[in-house]
Amino acid sequence: MEDILDTARDPNGAIINGLSFPLPLSAIQKDKFSSEIEAWRLTEGLPFCNNKALYPNSEMRWGLASTAGARHWVHVDCNGLATFVDLLCGGKWWIIFRPHLDGEPDASSHVDLFLDDFDPAVVVKTWDAEAVLLTPGTRL
């Protein structure tokens, strides 16, 4: 984190993208995107599930930090976890892609779409895109 801060303060600093800062003490708040919390709640106490286990915040919540100009290429966030971003400073332009399949009201429910030799560069013309500009204090 110190390297990212030092580079961000340098007008000629490199572009750096820090992708995993665990947040073990972050709040657990259920909302409509909290599929991981609902899965935890529904499986708690079932056979082979430890009844006294605590929700694994450090594995489920983490932060990102970057300097200006950082970017990601098209990717699918892992493990089916709900992703949200609370922007603290700077800005983030996030483009969300949703599969566009004629006649399908929710094409993203086809999980097999992302299996086998999934290559977003090849299938990109079959996607609907929505761009969102996040500014400090906003959440997606």
Disulfide bonds with the S-S distance in Angstrom:
none
